[in-house]
Amino acid sequence: MLDADRMVAAVEDYIGSYNRADLDRVCAVFAEDAVVEDPVGTPPRVGQPALREFFAVGIAAGARLTLDGPVRCAADHAAFAFHVDLEWDGRATRIDVIDVFTFGAQGKVSSMKAYFGPANMGAA
């Protein structure tokens, strides 16, 4: 099991790399066979090629991620609230999200679930 400091560092690496548009580093946080459900209820994206394609779209759109509080860690999970600022249909938009990372034995994210819906989207 990872210690909390390593899980927090992985979350911070993910957020920072995303904001620097470093797609390789974003993907490096995840295991080869990682599963991403973003948002929860949509078809999961499985494996590095699918994750790379998914994250590339958000990065290309100029989405910016900002943590909204501390990362919460328990067992092999890290949960964190953050918001995304981006242009959506020509308008500045904010999406409030809670992500949950599950870490595998090698210290990489094996699962990511993003919790948000229409009520969490609004003008920035």
N, C-alpha and C positions, 0 to 999 in steps of 0.2 A: 504494500500500500504506500502511495506517495504521501509525503508530509505536506502540510498546508502551504508552507512557503513555496514549494515547487509547483503546486497547483495554481497559486496566486501568480507566480511568475509566468506560467503558461498563459493564463488569461491576459495578463498585461502584455505579453509578447504578441498574442493574437490581436488585441486592440491596437497596439502601436504599429504592428506590421500592416494591418489593414489601412490605417490612416496614412502610412507612408507609401501605400499602393505597392507593397512588396508581396506580390502573389505567391512567390516561392516560399517565403517565410511564413505566410498565413497557412499555406498547405502543410508546411513542415510541422506544425503544431499537432496535426492529425495523423493517426495511424493509417497504414495503407488501405485497410478495409473499413475505415471509419464510416459511420452512418450519421447523416445530418438530416434532421426534420425541421425545416425552417420555412414557414411556421409549423407548429404541431398541427397535424391533421392533413397536411399535404403529403404527396408521395415522397418517401425518403430518397435521398441521394446517397449512393453507396460507392465507396472507393475513391481513390485519388483523382482519376480522370473526371468523375462527376463533380467532385468537390471543387476542383480547379475551374471547371466551367461555371459552376454556380457562383463562386466568390469573384471570378473575373467580371461578371456582370455588375455586381455592386461596386466594385472598385472602379470600373470604367465609368460608372454613373456619378462618381465623386462622393459616394456616401462616406460620412464621417461618424465614427463611434466614440461615445463619451461615457465612461463609467459614472453611475449615479450613486455610488456608495461602495462599501467594502465588499470584497468577494467573500462568500460564505462557503466554508468547506466542511464536509462530513464524509468519513470513510473515503471512498474513491471518487467523490463528486464535488464539483464546485458550481455554485449558483451565483449569478451576478445580474444586477439590474443595470441597464445602460440605455442610452437613447441613440438613435440614428438620425442624423440630419442629412437630407438629400432633396433634390429637385424631383417632384412627382407631378406629372402633367403640367409642367411649366410653373409650378408653385413650390416655394420653400416649404418643406414638410418635416415634421418630427414624428418618429415612431418610438414609443416607449416599449422596451423589450426586457424580458428576463430569459437568460440563457442558462441551461444546465449542461455542463460538461461532465462526462464520465470518463475516467482515465483507465487505461489498460496497464498491464504489467510493465511495459517498457516506458511508461511515463508519458505516453502520447494520448491524445483524446481519441477514444474509441466511439463515442457517441456525443452528439450535440443536439439538444432540443431547444427551440426558440419559441417562447410563449408570448404571443401578441395577437391582436385581432383588430377589426375596424375601429373599435372604440379607443384603441391605443394610438391612433393616427390622427394628426391634426396639423394645423398651420404652425410653422416654426416661428 
